[in-house]
Amino acid sequence: MQITDVRIRKINDEGKMKASVSVAFDDEFVVHDIKIIEGQNGLFIAMPSRKMGGGDFRDVAHPLTSEARNRIKDAIFEVYEKMLAEEASAEA
């Protein structure tokens, strides 16, 4: 399964959530609401989740292997960093 599109829908300068992302696979399947979050050790992605009873959150879609997660993360950060660079050059 190949990542065929990454779309950053919203970028926030303030707060821990930096962006909301959609990722398409094989131009046939899309996962919305992947979040880019600023953590204590830098940026990370959080898969779409739903609040369960007791206040816990459970992913509604997620990769089954760390290899797949890393491919998704790398594709997202490539587009995110490119967008940040474009914004910075537009402001200069």
Backbone hydrogen bonds in HBPLUS format (Angstrom, degrees):
<---DONOR---> <-ACCEPTOR-->    atom                        ^
c    i                          cat <-CA-CA->   ^        H-A-AA   ^      H-
h    n   atom  resd res      DA  || num        DHA   H-A  angle D-A-AA Bond
n    s   type  num  typ     dist DA aas  dist angle  dist       angle   num
A0026-ASP N   A0002-GLN O   2.80 MM  24  5.34 151.6  1.88 154.4 161.7     1
A0004-THR N   A0024-ALA O   2.89 MM  20  5.57 152.8  1.96 133.6 142.0     2
A0024-ALA N   A0005-ASP O   2.81 MM  19  4.95 166.5  1.82 145.4 149.6     3
A0007-ARG N   A0022-SER O   2.87 MM  15  5.20 166.2  1.89 155.6 159.8     4
A0022-SER N   A0007-ARG O   2.91 MM  15  5.20 152.7  1.98 144.9 153.9     5
A0009-ARG N   A0020-SER O   2.82 MM  11  5.58 159.2  1.86 161.3 167.6     6
A0020-SER N   A0010-LYS O   3.21 MM  10  5.43 136.8  2.40 132.1 141.9     7
A0012-ASN N   A0018-LYS O   2.66 MM   6  4.75 160.9  1.69 135.2 140.7     8
A0038-GLU N   A0016-LYS O   2.75 MM  22  4.94 161.1  1.78 141.9 148.5     9
A0018-LYS N   A0036-ILE O   2.70 MM  18  5.39 154.5  1.76 153.4 161.3    10
A0036-ILE N   A0019-ALA O   2.92 MM  17  5.11 163.1  1.95 142.4 145.2    11
A0021-VAL N   A0034-ILE O   2.70 MM  13  4.99 154.9  1.76 153.4 160.7    12
A0034-ILE N   A0021-VAL O   3.05 MM  13  4.99 163.5  2.08 153.1 149.0    13
A0023-VAL N   A0031-VAL O   2.96 MM   8  5.37 157.3  2.01 146.2 151.4    14
A0031-VAL N   A0023-VAL O   2.88 MM   8  5.37 156.4  1.93 147.9 154.9    15
A0025-PHE N   A0029-PHE O   2.65 MM   4  5.18 158.4  1.70 159.5 167.2    16
A0028-GLU N   A0025-PHE O   2.91 MM   3  6.00 173.0  1.92 135.6 137.4    17
A0029-PHE N   A0025-PHE O   3.13 MM   4  5.18 151.1  2.22 143.8 150.9    18
A0035-LYS N   A0046-ALA O   2.88 MM  11  5.09 166.4  1.90 152.1 153.6    19
A0046-ALA N   A0035-LYS O   2.84 MM  11  5.09 149.5  1.94 143.2 151.4    20
A0037-ILE N   A0044-PHE O   2.86 MM   7  5.47 173.0  1.87 167.6 169.8    21
A0044-PHE N   A0037-ILE O   2.90 MM   7  5.47 146.5  2.01 151.4 162.2    22
A0039-GLY N   A0042-GLY O   2.84 MM   3  5.10 162.2  1.87 132.4 136.0    23
A0042-GLY N   A0039-GLY O   3.28 MM   3  5.10 164.6  2.30 107.5 106.6    24
A0060-VAL N   A0048-PRO O   2.84 MM  12  5.85 163.2  1.87 140.0 144.1    25
A0050-ARG N   A0058-ARG O   2.90 MM   8  5.48 153.8  1.97 141.8 146.9    26
A0058-ARG N   A0050-ARG O   2.97 MM   8  5.48 157.5  2.02 146.3 152.5    27
A0052-MET N   A0056-ASP O   2.63 MM   4  5.30 175.5  1.63 166.7 168.1    28
A0055-GLY N   A0052-MET O   3.25 MM   3  5.88 139.0  2.42 139.7 138.4    29
A0069-ARG N   A0065-THR O   3.07 MM   4  6.39 161.2  2.11 148.1 153.5    30
A0070-ASN N   A0066-SER O   2.90 MM   4  6.07 157.5  1.95 145.3 151.1    31
A0071-ARG N   A0067-GLU O   3.04 MM   4  6.34 152.7  2.11 146.1 153.1    32
A0072-ILE N   A0068-ALA O   3.04 MM   4  6.31 162.3  2.07 152.7 156.9    33
A0073-LYS N   A0069-ARG O   2.82 MM   4  6.02 168.6  1.84 155.4 159.1    34
A0074-ASP N   A0070-ASN O   2.84 MM   4  5.90 166.5  1.86 149.0 152.9    35
A0075-ALA N   A0071-ARG O   3.06 MM   4  6.18 159.3  2.10 144.6 150.1    36
A0076-ILE N   A0072-ILE O   2.96 MM   4  6.18 160.9  2.00 154.3 159.7    37
A0077-PHE N   A0073-LYS O   2.89 MM   4  6.10 172.3  1.90 159.5 161.3    38
A0078-GLU N   A0074-ASP O   3.00 MM   4  6.06 148.2  2.10 142.8 151.1    39
A0079-VAL N   A0075-ALA O   3.34 MM   4  6.59 161.0  2.38 145.6 148.6    40
A0080-TYR N   A0076-ILE O   2.91 MM   4  6.10 164.1  1.94 155.1 160.5    41
A0081-GLU N   A0077-PHE O   2.87 MM   4  5.82 168.9  1.88 146.4 149.5    42
A0082-LYS N   A0078-GLU O   3.18 MM   4  6.24 151.2  2.27 136.1 144.1    43
A0083-MET N   A0079-VAL O   2.94 MM   4  6.20 155.0  2.01 149.1 155.6    44
A0084-LEU N   A0080-TYR O   2.97 MM   4  6.28 157.2  2.02 151.3 157.5    45
A0085-ALA N   A0081-GLU O   2.97 MM   4  6.15 156.4  2.03 145.5 151.7    46
A0086-GLU N   A0082-LYS O   2.95 MM   4  6.19 154.6  2.02 147.5 154.3    47
A0087-GLU N   A0083-MET O   2.95 MM   4  6.18 156.4  2.01 148.6 154.7    48
A0088-ALA N   A0084-LEU O   2.95 MM   4  6.16 157.3  2.00 146.5 152.9    49
A0089-SER N   A0085-ALA O   2.99 MM   4  6.21 155.0  2.05 147.0 153.2    50
A0090-ALA N   A0086-GLU O   3.00 MM   4  6.13 142.9  2.14 140.3 150.5    51
A0091-GLU N   A0087-GLU O   3.05 MM   4  6.27 141.6  2.20 144.0 153.4    52
